[in-house]
Amino acid sequence: MSQQAPKSIGKINFGLMNPEEYREMSATKVITADTYDDDGFPIDMGLMDPRLGVIDPGLECKTCGKHSGSCNGHFGHIELAAPVIHVGFSKLIRRLLRGTCRECSQLLLNEDQKNEFRDRLERTRDLGRDLNDVTKAGIRQARKSDNCPHCGEQQYDVRHEKPTTYYEVQQVLASDYPARIAKAMEPDEEEDKERTTPTDLADESGLDVGRVQEILSGDFRPREEDRRAIESALGVDLTEEDTNKLMPSDIRDWFEAIPDEDIEVLGINPELSRPEWMILTVLPVPPVTARPSITLDNGQRSEDDLTHKLVDIIRINQRFMENREAGAPQLIIEDLWELLQYHVTTFMDNEISGTPPARHRSGRPLKTLSQRLKGKEGRFRGSLSGKRVNFSARTVISPDPTLSLNEVGVPERVATEMTQTMNVNERNLDKARRYVENGPEGHPGANYVKRADGRRLKVTEKNCEELAQKVEPGWEVARHLIDGDIIIFNRQPSLHRMSIMAHEVVVMPYKTFRLNTVVCAPYNADFDGDEMNMHALQNEEARAEARVLMRVQEQMLSPRFGENIIGAIQDHVTGTYLLTHQNPLFNETQALDLLRATRIDELPEPDEVIDDEEYWTGRSIFSELLPAGLNLEFRSSAGDDVVIEDGTLIEGTIDEDAVGAFGGVIVDTIAKDYSRTRARIFINEVSSLAVRTIMHFGFSISIDDESIPPEAQAQVNEAIENANERVEELIEAYAQGDLESLPGRTIDETLEMKIMQTLGQARDSAGDIAEKHFADDNPAVIMAESGARGSMLNLTQMAGCVGQQAVRGERINRGYDDRTLSHFQEGDLSAEAHGFVKHSYREGLEPKEFFFHAMGGREGLVDTAVRTSKSGYLQRRLINALSELETQYDGTVRDTSDTVVQFEFGEDGTSPVEVSSKQDDPAVDVEQIADRILDNEFDSDEERARFMGDSQPLTNLSEHTDDWWLAQSDD
Amino acid sequence: MTGYDVSETIEARVEETTLPKRLREEVYSTLEARDVTDEEAEQIIQATEAQYEQSRVDPLDPVGTVSAQSIGEPGTQMTMNTFHYAGVAEIDVTQGLPRLIELVDARKEPDTPMMTVYLDEEFGDDRERAHEVVWKIEATKILQLGDVSTNVADMLVQVALNEETLQERWPTVDDPVEVAESIASTIESKLGVDTVQRGLVIEFGPDQPSYRDLLQLVEELREIVFKGIEDISRVVIRREETDDGEEFILYTEGSAFGDVLDIEGVDASRTTCNNIHEIYRNLGVEAAREAIIEETMNTLEEQGLDDVNIRHLMLVADIMTNEGTIESIGRHGISGAKDSVLARAAFEVTVNHLLDAAIHGEVDDLDGVTENVIVGKPIKLGTGDVDLRMGSGKQAD
């Protein structure tokens, strides 16, 4: 099988097509409205003519001789009995009719004006602005002249009746002109006007008196100039509108005479698009491949919408011709013409306002050409910008903390479908043979082989062993995915670049993709049924790019805020908190157990020896994971100061602020100052250590953890009671008119604000009371304090009081007239009546409270639903506007047409990935550099060389090369 | 030369680096303070340069897409709740996602226009004088000055002005009657009626005794602006801590940036408003760019998303102002002005773009991103913009 040389599209020219061109490229003229005959064979010169291409497998295309699949199809054509207008250009046609002479077809502009608009057009084109603005101005100018500057012919207004009818509007003498003149000659008392005698009129208009008499009696129709004279003399309008329909054939004749130079002035390129081509005389028939028919289960054929539309067109076309030949009356011809126009119009666009859409037998509007292109599922956005691909898989995800964050667990079923091409040579011949021998079903097997002569063979269970022996260098083997292969992994919505990252494959049993929990943050994934997509890469270039640029560890720092987006989450944070907050002691067995999933297999010197038994503190166990030479000082979210000196945690709690995703200081520092590989190792180890720790201590939460002692409950109730009293006082003051309004607020608003404030305080104090009664080892408190999950507010609502429910930022005010529910008095302003929930979630809500709570909750849900669509559109527009921008070697930011947008990205050219968005964090700290150089704080020459920029750090390409990589670096 | 006490060799060495000005200054001051040898200095400079080079954006980085994502992604976390209180509790300002959309849309008029007016020192320190400016800005209408009543029997509108308010709002005029006179003449010129003014009472009526005309007059009277700027319905004055110490700052509901800048006592260098088009008209496109950055940053900050790198906002502001005027992000702005037919067709209003392209005989050169996705070629960004060829010769090692 010969393959054509790969072609690539260089550029695309747009233009209108000459009807002659249609005829030339047409494979056949279509004259029969039917598709298949009784035997199921396509009818010659019908809509399914085999010369238009083939869709049924096995048949041969009569034009190119290819079979279905390789034949792209060929256009046919229909000779229209009469010209029809192309709807898409109806506005332009109107503009041209108005701007050109009805007689000589020249543009109604003199040479100077033409030149002016030609120049303006040129300039607009150079500036890349919208050409339509200039052409519209040109037409507006042309319409001003009543007479053609070239032939002097009088011009009439052209009226456009949407979608495709045009009328010429002429001002002609009204039929009741004598009456109108007579009326104008009547005396007018109000304006002190006397009767105008015919003599006066004759004097005034300069006409003969006899002629005036004749005109008045209706015996003589005044000529154009007489009419004008009388009109100006009497100040009357003697005309009425006369509309004359312009048939498409008239318009076509009119346009044919427009000179090329004049078209250019209107921004139309005469070489590519002549205006008369906007009126169709020949209709191209799309190839069958563009409108395939489907065979239903019962053997009946169901045709495509376009085919249906074409059938209509051909039928009317035939009828039109028959009627015309039979000499049918003009009225019938015009009706058929209009019908033909309607069908051609809806063939192009079936969503034109004012035109009833063409419908399918079932009543569903047909999907015609425009509808195929338009919108999200249309050809452009649906098929061309978003393509379907092979070598992809999708399934549910589930967590696996034993994987590295770079890895992904791929189910065996997926691994045996997705293949990688292996070029067989002497060195991998044995491996290749083994894959083929395993066949398509055994796991590290192969699905296809390609012989040296280019022939592709499917590996089956039956032929695999035989085929394996034949494999030799020069062949290609499509082998299954194996551990260590690189693939691309994605979770929608892909809002940022960390939504698509490269992972290394670990083939696993069962049917879900497995991922380490620390990559949940960048993907925004959880395991409540989320699904993710996987793409197997198909060439070496793609695989190399994925490894170097897209691997999870390389995407660790978010360009949005310049800090790490991967780190410990939830239980990991709780784990490190438990390990370091109280700094507990562990004996050797326990310590080694905590560290068992890390590289550490030797413990440092024990921190304490009690009764001959050695003990290690949590902090020194954690320190084992830190790289040597790390120095840090910061404040933890738990509130204490963390000090790390030379890779040892001296004091402080390790929590969300230290190792968390979204800017954990330790992770961020390691990723920036050491390397992404070191940071990956650190995160992997921290998460395994944390999981071990949390398993060691045990951690769970129950209802009882949120209960507070009765005396605390009494205090809470009292606080709420007090708040209620204060609200009552406010309402009282309001009713008395004693309430003083805040500046710029009405009394009512002031009252609402004060009540909200009082009730807010009430909830806070209830929270404070509840908080006081929680022990430090309360799981909810630990989680809130360490930043693992939840907040003190959540705790307040669970234990103290849920608080005020709000809709649109106000207390709940909707429902009945002047009251929220029928349980309250009208005009009741109390806390209870407007959605204050005084109970806690643990106590449970009263029905009224529950209802208000649901109202607040509903607003939240609606808000999220509206937000996702709005922000999705915002994102699409932003991406579309900025997608072309790229930094250049000279540091400028330019778009693809080389327009400079910024001379230096972000004014200083620093990368948003390397620099934290925090203002007080400079990218380059000269003082610190000087310190290091002067004090010569380098562990090795290697490190020094790297610091000086004399050597580049090694690139780590795979989990499997870690040992080698670590040996090369000094950590 | 540089004003720093460093040796010439060091100076020459620093000047030949690629370091930006700010970093050079820093290097100089560090070296000056430490008193280092030339050799040490050389090392420090080299290391600084290495660190700087490392923190730079890579060439061919698709910064546009990254910036768009960095602004779009937090959009999903923003609230839709339109009205929220800005720094000043008394003025409602659109916040959150709606405000962000409003900004990138470059709307001619924001939903809730407002200004922050800073005052010159002598006005800003003194409450009385600050109030003088307030009355020049805030639109004063009749209902704020006194009571309006209709006398149906005599077909008269009676305005009883309040002496205190007049003194408060015209602090520079001593005699309230004088003010009343000017008010009366304003009414005469605006409504075209004759007025009778006695002390602080102004009376007037319609030409013909007509009840409808009388009511009509009252309606029109209410709309007359006697002092201040019509568009500004309210001014809130607050004492705030700024870089120059405590001072009075005015917040206005409604905006008329150009008018306010001309008022005596207003510090035009610090006064701003939230309508980027007004800033563009009065201060030019660079100021508009600055305003876009400032406003988007404030919107994000208010939503607790202050961690978005300001460089991303700069890029958006820069592309919006690249043409010298403010263009919106979207069909009517940047995306609609793209060179490529396919890119425009793939964004919005597909069919019209194709038909127009045919008429104008446009050519799509396929250099953009969308076009190349459509025709199935590698896009010219990032690694797609580099041509690498395997060398045939031996590697020089």
HADDOCK unambig.tbl for C-alpha pairs under 7 A between the chains (distance, minus, plus):
assign (segid A and resid 9 and name CA) (segid B and resid 375 and name CA) 6.94 0.50 0.50
assign (segid A and resid 11 and name CA) (segid B and resid 364 and name CA) 5.60 0.50 0.50
assign (segid A and resid 11 and name CA) (segid B and resid 365 and name CA) 4.66 0.50 0.50
assign (segid A and resid 11 and name CA) (segid B and resid 366 and name CA) 5.92 0.50 0.50
assign (segid A and resid 12 and name CA) (segid B and resid 363 and name CA) 5.68 0.50 0.50
assign (segid A and resid 12 and name CA) (segid B and resid 364 and name CA) 5.00 0.50 0.50
assign (segid A and resid 12 and name CA) (segid B and resid 365 and name CA) 6.61 0.50 0.50
assign (segid A and resid 13 and name CA) (segid B and resid 361 and name CA) 6.89 0.50 0.50
assign (segid A and resid 13 and name CA) (segid B and resid 362 and name CA) 6.20 0.50 0.50
assign (segid A and resid 13 and name CA) (segid B and resid 363 and name CA) 4.52 0.50 0.50
assign (segid A and resid 13 and name CA) (segid B and resid 364 and name CA) 6.36 0.50 0.50
assign (segid A and resid 14 and name CA) (segid B and resid 357 and name CA) 5.83 0.50 0.50
assign (segid A and resid 14 and name CA) (segid B and resid 358 and name CA) 4.62 0.50 0.50
assign (segid A and resid 14 and name CA) (segid B and resid 361 and name CA) 5.14 0.50 0.50
assign (segid A and resid 14 and name CA) (segid B and resid 362 and name CA) 5.39 0.50 0.50
assign (segid A and resid 14 and name CA) (segid B and resid 363 and name CA) 6.07 0.50 0.50
assign (segid A and resid 15 and name CA) (segid B and resid 357 and name CA) 6.95 0.50 0.50
assign (segid A and resid 15 and name CA) (segid B and resid 358 and name CA) 3.75 0.50 0.50
assign (segid A and resid 15 and name CA) (segid B and resid 359 and name CA) 5.98 0.50 0.50
assign (segid A and resid 15 and name CA) (segid B and resid 361 and name CA) 4.78 0.50 0.50
assign (segid A and resid 16 and name CA) (segid B and resid 358 and name CA) 5.50 0.50 0.50
assign (segid A and resid 16 and name CA) (segid B and resid 359 and name CA) 6.64 0.50 0.50
assign (segid A and resid 88 and name CA) (segid B and resid 355 and name CA) 6.75 0.50 0.50
assign (segid A and resid 128 and name CA) (segid B and resid 337 and name CA) 7.00 0.50 0.50
assign (segid A and resid 128 and name CA) (segid B and resid 339 and name CA) 6.78 0.50 0.50
assign (segid A and resid 129 and name CA) (segid B and resid 337 and name CA) 6.42 0.50 0.50
assign (segid A and resid 267 and name CA) (segid B and resid 360 and name CA) 5.91 0.50 0.50
assign (segid A and resid 268 and name CA) (segid B and resid 359 and name CA) 5.56 0.50 0.50
assign (segid A and resid 268 and name CA) (segid B and resid 360 and name CA) 4.71 0.50 0.50
assign (segid A and resid 268 and name CA) (segid B and resid 361 and name CA) 6.93 0.50 0.50
assign (segid A and resid 269 and name CA) (segid B and resid 359 and name CA) 6.93 0.50 0.50
assign (segid A and resid 269 and name CA) (segid B and resid 360 and name CA) 5.58 0.50 0.50
assign (segid A and resid 269 and name CA) (segid B and resid 361 and name CA) 5.50 0.50 0.50
assign (segid A and resid 272 and name CA) (segid B and resid 361 and name CA) 5.98 0.50 0.50
assign (segid A and resid 273 and name CA) (segid B and resid 359 and name CA) 6.01 0.50 0.50
assign (segid A and resid 273 and name CA) (segid B and resid 361 and name CA) 6.92 0.50 0.50
assign (segid A and resid 370 and name CA) (segid B and resid 351 and name CA) 6.48 0.50 0.50
assign (segid A and resid 373 and name CA) (segid B and resid 350 and name CA) 6.92 0.50 0.50
assign (segid A and resid 374 and name CA) (segid B and resid 350 and name CA) 5.80 0.50 0.50
assign (segid A and resid 374 and name CA) (segid B and resid 351 and name CA) 6.86 0.50 0.50
assign (segid A and resid 380 and name CA) (segid B and resid 346 and name CA) 5.21 0.50 0.50
assign (segid A and resid 381 and name CA) (segid B and resid 346 and name CA) 5.68 0.50 0.50
assign (segid A and resid 384 and name CA) (segid B and resid 374 and name CA) 4.87 0.50 0.50
assign (segid A and resid 385 and name CA) (segid B and resid 370 and name CA) 6.95 0.50 0.50
assign (segid A and resid 385 and name CA) (segid B and resid 373 and name CA) 5.95 0.50 0.50
assign (segid A and resid 385 and name CA) (segid B and resid 374 and name CA) 5.35 0.50 0.50
assign (segid A and resid 495 and name CA) (segid B and resid 69 and name CA) 6.30 0.50 0.50
assign (segid A and resid 495 and name CA) (segid B and resid 73 and name CA) 5.44 0.50 0.50
assign (segid A and resid 496 and name CA) (segid B and resid 69 and name CA) 5.14 0.50 0.50
assign (segid A and resid 496 and name CA) (segid B and resid 70 and name CA) 6.96 0.50 0.50
assign (segid A and resid 496 and name CA) (segid B and resid 73 and name CA) 6.44 0.50 0.50
assign (segid A and resid 560 and name CA) (segid B and resid 70 and name CA) 4.83 0.50 0.50
assign (segid A and resid 560 and name CA) (segid B and resid 308 and name CA) 5.37 0.50 0.50
assign (segid A and resid 560 and name CA) (segid B and resid 309 and name CA) 5.79 0.50 0.50
assign (segid A and resid 561 and name CA) (segid B and resid 307 and name CA) 5.30 0.50 0.50
assign (segid A and resid 561 and name CA) (segid B and resid 308 and name CA) 5.10 0.50 0.50
assign (segid A and resid 561 and name CA) (segid B and resid 309 and name CA) 5.27 0.50 0.50
assign (segid A and resid 744 and name CA) (segid B and resid 90 and name CA) 6.14 0.50 0.50
assign (segid A and resid 808 and name CA) (segid B and resid 81 and name CA) 6.89 0.50 0.50
assign (segid A and resid 863 and name CA) (segid B and resid 80 and name CA) 6.16 0.50 0.50
assign (segid A and resid 867 and name CA) (segid B and resid 76 and name CA) 6.64 0.50 0.50
assign (segid A and resid 867 and name CA) (segid B and resid 80 and name CA) 6.27 0.50 0.50
assign (segid A and resid 868 and name CA) (segid B and resid 76 and name CA) 6.08 0.50 0.50
assign (segid A and resid 871 and name CA) (segid B and resid 72 and name CA) 6.84 0.50 0.50
assign (segid A and resid 871 and name CA) (segid B and resid 75 and name CA) 5.52 0.50 0.50
assign (segid A and resid 871 and name CA) (segid B and resid 76 and name CA) 5.74 0.50 0.50
assign (segid A and resid 874 and name CA) (segid B and resid 72 and name CA) 6.63 0.50 0.50
assign (segid A and resid 874 and name CA) (segid B and resid 101 and name CA) 6.75 0.50 0.50
assign (segid A and resid 875 and name CA) (segid B and resid 68 and name CA) 6.89 0.50 0.50
assign (segid A and resid 875 and name CA) (segid B and resid 69 and name CA) 6.94 0.50 0.50
assign (segid A and resid 875 and name CA) (segid B and resid 72 and name CA) 4.58 0.50 0.50
assign (segid A and resid 877 and name CA) (segid B and resid 329 and name CA) 6.34 0.50 0.50
assign (segid A and resid 877 and name CA) (segid B and resid 330 and name CA) 5.39 0.50 0.50
assign (segid A and resid 878 and name CA) (segid B and resid 68 and name CA) 5.23 0.50 0.50
assign (segid A and resid 878 and name CA) (segid B and resid 329 and name CA) 6.47 0.50 0.50
assign (segid A and resid 879 and name CA) (segid B and resid 65 and name CA) 5.73 0.50 0.50
assign (segid A and resid 879 and name CA) (segid B and resid 68 and name CA) 5.21 0.50 0.50
assign (segid A and resid 880 and name CA) (segid B and resid 335 and name CA) 6.48 0.50 0.50
assign (segid A and resid 881 and name CA) (segid B and resid 329 and name CA) 6.12 0.50 0.50
assign (segid A and resid 881 and name CA) (segid B and resid 330 and name CA) 6.80 0.50 0.50
assign (segid A and resid 881 and name CA) (segid B and resid 334 and name CA) 5.80 0.50 0.50
assign (segid A and resid 881 and name CA) (segid B and resid 335 and name CA) 5.33 0.50 0.50
assign (segid A and resid 882 and name CA) (segid B and resid 64 and name CA) 4.60 0.50 0.50
assign (segid A and resid 882 and name CA) (segid B and resid 65 and name CA) 5.85 0.50 0.50
assign (segid A and resid 882 and name CA) (segid B and resid 68 and name CA) 6.50 0.50 0.50
assign (segid A and resid 883 and name CA) (segid B and resid 64 and name CA) 5.27 0.50 0.50
assign (segid A and resid 883 and name CA) (segid B and resid 65 and name CA) 4.79 0.50 0.50
assign (segid A and resid 883 and name CA) (segid B and resid 369 and name CA) 7.00 0.50 0.50
assign (segid A and resid 884 and name CA) (segid B and resid 64 and name CA) 6.59 0.50 0.50
assign (segid A and resid 884 and name CA) (segid B and resid 368 and name CA) 6.32 0.50 0.50
assign (segid A and resid 884 and name CA) (segid B and resid 369 and name CA) 6.23 0.50 0.50
assign (segid A and resid 885 and name CA) (segid B and resid 62 and name CA) 6.09 0.50 0.50
assign (segid A and resid 885 and name CA) (segid B and resid 63 and name CA) 6.21 0.50 0.50
assign (segid A and resid 885 and name CA) (segid B and resid 64 and name CA) 4.61 0.50 0.50
assign (segid A and resid 886 and name CA) (segid B and resid 60 and name CA) 5.53 0.50 0.50
assign (segid A and resid 886 and name CA) (segid B and resid 61 and name CA) 5.54 0.50 0.50
assign (segid A and resid 886 and name CA) (segid B and resid 62 and name CA) 4.47 0.50 0.50
assign (segid A and resid 886 and name CA) (segid B and resid 63 and name CA) 5.48 0.50 0.50
assign (segid A and resid 886 and name CA) (segid B and resid 64 and name CA) 6.34 0.50 0.50
assign (segid A and resid 886 and name CA) (segid B and resid 381 and name CA) 6.71 0.50 0.50
assign (segid A and resid 887 and name CA) (segid B and resid 59 and name CA) 5.26 0.50 0.50
assign (segid A and resid 887 and name CA) (segid B and resid 60 and name CA) 4.84 0.50 0.50
assign (segid A and resid 887 and name CA) (segid B and resid 61 and name CA) 5.42 0.50 0.50
assign (segid A and resid 887 and name CA) (segid B and resid 62 and name CA) 6.71 0.50 0.50
assign (segid A and resid 887 and name CA) (segid B and resid 63 and name CA) 6.66 0.50 0.50
assign (segid A and resid 888 and name CA) (segid B and resid 59 and name CA) 5.00 0.50 0.50
assign (segid A and resid 888 and name CA) (segid B and resid 60 and name CA) 5.30 0.50 0.50
assign (segid A and resid 889 and name CA) (segid B and resid 59 and name CA) 4.94 0.50 0.50
assign (segid A and resid 891 and name CA) (segid B and resid 59 and name CA) 6.83 0.50 0.50
assign (segid A and resid 896 and name CA) (segid B and resid 367 and name CA) 6.17 0.50 0.50
assign (segid A and resid 896 and name CA) (segid B and resid 368 and name CA) 5.78 0.50 0.50
assign (segid A and resid 901 and name CA) (segid B and resid 318 and name CA) 6.32 0.50 0.50
assign (segid A and resid 901 and name CA) (segid B and resid 319 and name CA) 6.14 0.50 0.50
assign (segid A and resid 901 and name CA) (segid B and resid 322 and name CA) 6.28 0.50 0.50
assign (segid A and resid 902 and name CA) (segid B and resid 318 and name CA) 6.95 0.50 0.50
assign (segid A and resid 906 and name CA) (segid B and resid 311 and name CA) 4.38 0.50 0.50
assign (segid A and resid 906 and name CA) (segid B and resid 314 and name CA) 6.17 0.50 0.50
assign (segid A and resid 906 and name CA) (segid B and resid 315 and name CA) 6.85 0.50 0.50
assign (segid A and resid 909 and name CA) (segid B and resid 56 and name CA) 5.62 0.50 0.50
assign (segid A and resid 909 and name CA) (segid B and resid 57 and name CA) 6.11 0.50 0.50
assign (segid A and resid 910 and name CA) (segid B and resid 55 and name CA) 5.52 0.50 0.50
assign (segid A and resid 910 and name CA) (segid B and resid 56 and name CA) 4.09 0.50 0.50
assign (segid A and resid 910 and name CA) (segid B and resid 57 and name CA) 5.37 0.50 0.50
assign (segid A and resid 911 and name CA) (segid B and resid 55 and name CA) 5.86 0.50 0.50
assign (segid A and resid 911 and name CA) (segid B and resid 56 and name CA) 5.01 0.50 0.50
assign (segid A and resid 911 and name CA) (segid B and resid 57 and name CA) 4.15 0.50 0.50
assign (segid A and resid 912 and name CA) (segid B and resid 309 and name CA) 6.75 0.50 0.50
assign (segid A and resid 914 and name CA) (segid B and resid 55 and name CA) 5.64 0.50 0.50
assign (segid A and resid 917 and name CA) (segid B and resid 307 and name CA) 5.84 0.50 0.50
assign (segid A and resid 917 and name CA) (segid B and resid 308 and name CA) 6.46 0.50 0.50
assign (segid A and resid 917 and name CA) (segid B and resid 309 and name CA) 4.62 0.50 0.50
assign (segid A and resid 918 and name CA) (segid B and resid 307 and name CA) 6.88 0.50 0.50
assign (segid A and resid 923 and name CA) (segid B and resid 55 and name CA) 6.57 0.50 0.50
assign (segid A and resid 924 and name CA) (segid B and resid 51 and name CA) 6.33 0.50 0.50
assign (segid A and resid 924 and name CA) (segid B and resid 52 and name CA) 6.11 0.50 0.50
assign (segid A and resid 926 and name CA) (segid B and resid 26 and name CA) 6.68 0.50 0.50
assign (segid A and resid 926 and name CA) (segid B and resid 27 and name CA) 6.26 0.50 0.50
assign (segid A and resid 926 and name CA) (segid B and resid 48 and name CA) 6.45 0.50 0.50
assign (segid A and resid 927 and name CA) (segid B and resid 30 and name CA) 6.32 0.50 0.50
assign (segid A and resid 929 and name CA) (segid B and resid 44 and name CA) 6.65 0.50 0.50
assign (segid A and resid 929 and name CA) (segid B and resid 48 and name CA) 6.78 0.50 0.50
assign (segid A and resid 930 and name CA) (segid B and resid 44 and name CA) 5.71 0.50 0.50
assign (segid A and resid 933 and name CA) (segid B and resid 44 and name CA) 6.46 0.50 0.50
assign (segid A and resid 947 and name CA) (segid B and resid 47 and name CA) 6.24 0.50 0.50
assign (segid A and resid 948 and name CA) (segid B and resid 46 and name CA) 6.12 0.50 0.50
assign (segid A and resid 948 and name CA) (segid B and resid 47 and name CA) 4.37 0.50 0.50
assign (segid A and resid 948 and name CA) (segid B and resid 50 and name CA) 6.09 0.50 0.50
assign (segid A and resid 949 and name CA) (segid B and resid 47 and name CA) 6.52 0.50 0.50
assign (segid A and resid 949 and name CA) (segid B and resid 50 and name CA) 4.86 0.50 0.50
